[in-house]
Amino acid sequence: MASGNTEESLSINAELAAFKAGIMEQHGKCKPENLTITLIGSILKGTHVAEEDRPRMVTLVDFALEYLESRFLKKQITYQTYYNHRSYLRVFSDFERFHTGGKSMTLMKLNPVKSSI
């Protein structure tokens, strides 16, 4: 901590306090048994991303089912549309599992393709 009551020392102390708060927040998200020197180093460098802050791996079918259900609950689509689309997604899921050996496509691995039409 910087000593004195000058504007510069107060600014330095505020930056140090914010830096410490960030480190303590990241440290608090880690399980004590998982703390390693590498993990502590990444926290101090500011490169560590806590598990709950990482994007979760959502499959294409799960995403589509959640979206479909949210539209039905908001009464944006009828039950018949909801039921039909849910059935299509189940068939697609079976097709996907059969042709990929049980591995589902995740949204993070999909890339948009420009249409030439």
C-alpha positions in Angstrom: 0.0 0.0 0.0 1.2 3.5 -0.7 1.5 5.8 2.2 0.3 9.4 2.4 -2.9 11.2 1.5 -2.0 12.5 -1.9 -4.2 11.9 -4.9 -1.6 9.6 -6.4 -1.3 7.4 -3.3 -5.1 7.1 -3.0 -5.3 6.1 -6.7 -2.6 3.5 -6.2 -4.3 2.1 -3.1 -7.6 1.9 -5.0 -6.0 0.0 -7.8 -4.3 -2.4 -5.4 -7.6 -3.0 -3.5 -9.4 -3.7 -6.8 -6.6 -6.1 -7.9 -6.8 -7.9 -4.5 -10.6 -8.1 -4.7 -10.3 -9.7 -8.2 -7.8 -12.3 -6.9 -9.8 -13.1 -3.8 -13.0 -13.6 -6.0 -11.2 -16.0 -8.3 -9.6 -17.8 -5.3 -13.0 -18.1 -3.7 -14.4 -19.9 -6.7 -11.6 -22.6 -6.6 -11.8 -25.7 -4.5 -8.9 -25.8 -2.0 -7.9 -29.3 -3.2 -7.5 -28.0 -6.8 -5.2 -25.1 -6.0 -1.8 -25.6 -7.7 1.0 -23.2 -8.4 -0.1 -23.1 -12.1 -3.6 -22.2 -11.1 -2.4 -19.5 -8.6 -0.1 -18.1 -11.3 -3.0 -17.9 -13.8 -5.2 -16.1 -11.2 -2.4 -13.6 -10.5 -1.9 -13.0 -14.3 -5.7 -12.6 -14.7 -5.9 -15.4 -17.3 -7.9 -17.9 -15.1 -11.6 -18.5 -15.9 -13.6 -20.2 -13.2 -15.5 -23.3 -14.1 -18.9 -21.7 -13.6 -17.8 -18.7 -15.8 -16.8 -21.0 -18.7 -19.3 -21.5 -21.5 -21.1 -24.8 -21.1 -21.1 -27.3 -23.9 -24.7 -27.3 -25.2 -25.7 -29.8 -27.8 -27.6 -28.6 -30.9 -30.6 -30.8 -30.0 -30.8 -29.6 -26.4 -30.6 -26.0 -27.4 -33.4 -26.5 -30.0 -35.6 -28.3 -27.4 -35.1 -25.5 -24.8 -35.8 -22.9 -27.4 -38.9 -24.7 -28.6 -40.2 -25.2 -25.1 -39.7 -21.5 -24.3 -41.7 -20.5 -27.3 -44.5 -22.8 -26.4 -44.6 -21.6 -22.8 -44.7 -18.0 -24.1 -47.7 -19.1 -26.2 -45.8 -18.1 -29.4 -46.6 -21.5 -31.0 -49.4 -24.0 -30.6 -49.2 -27.3 -28.9 -49.4 -29.1 -32.3 -46.3 -27.2 -33.6 -44.5 -27.8 -30.4 -45.3 -31.5 -30.5 -44.3 -31.9 -34.2 -41.0 -30.0 -33.9 -40.1 -32.0 -30.7 -40.8 -35.2 -32.7 -38.6 -34.0 -35.5 -35.8 -33.2 -33.1 -36.0 -36.6 -31.5 -35.7 -38.2 -35.0 -32.7 -36.0 -35.8 -31.1 -36.9 -32.5 -31.4 -40.6 -33.3 -30.0 -40.0 -36.7 -27.1 -38.0 -35.2 -26.3 -40.6 -32.7 -26.3 -43.4 -35.3 -24.1 -41.5 -37.7 -21.6 -40.1 -35.2 -21.2 -43.1 -32.9 -23.2 -41.5 -30.1 -21.5 -38.1 -30.1 -23.7 -35.1 -30.3 -22.9 -31.8 -32.0 -22.2 -28.9 -29.7 -23.1 -25.3 -30.5 -19.5 -24.2 -29.9 -18.3 -26.5 -32.8 -20.8 -25.2 -35.4 -19.7 -22.6 -37.9 -22.1 -20.5 -40.0 -21.7 -21.0 -43.8 -22.6 -18.4 -46.3 -25.2 -19.6 -48.8 -24.3 -19.2 -52.5 -28.0 -19.0 -53.4 
